Each structure stands twice: as C-alpha cells, then as structure tokens.
Amino acid sequence: MATELIEKINHFLATEFEVDVNDITAEGNMKEVLDLDSLDYIDMVVVIENNFGFKVKPEDFTEIITFQDFYDYVAQRINTKELV
C-alpha cells in the first residue's frame, strides 16, 4: 500500500480526532486510540467521503478494528472505485 495514502489517512484522523499522529500505528486499535463513540463514527464517515470521494456504509466499520484494517478498507474502496 502506498505510504502517501497511509500518511494522508493518519493526517486527517489526527486532525479530526485531535490526537498525536505518532499515536496512530498500523496495529493500534482505532476505537481506543481515537477514543471513538457512535457520533465520532458519523464524523468519520463524512471525513472519509470528503477526503476520498466514495460513500461509506456504517456497517463497513464492523470489520475495522485496527488502523491497518482501516487502511486496507480505504485502499480497497479507492482501487475498485466502488461508489455506493
């Protein structure tokens, strides 16, 4: 996966959720590191759609635990140009 994509994701997550970008690691638990609650997931959907140009279904997040899961999800959606 492209380092540029990971850096872009980390940057917008750090900015949106006010965490140190160095706290975001591939194996880190996304919910714990970003201190996400249900409303934060809605914010994340909006940020993803604005930054990457594809629609997100809330159920997509059920499989995302680590940041690596999230990177893989975004890369897969970008690569397939799957617009829902």
Sequence and secondary structure as in RCSB ss.txt:
>XXXX:A:sequence
MATELIEKINHFLATEFEVDVNDITAEGNMKEVLDLDSLDYIDMVVVIENNFGFKVKPEDFTEIITFQDFYDYVA
QRINTKELV
>XXXX:A:secstr
  HHHHHHHHHHHHHHHT  GGG  TTSBHHHHHT  HHHHHHHHHHHHHHH     GGGGGG  BHHHHHHHHH
HHHHHT   
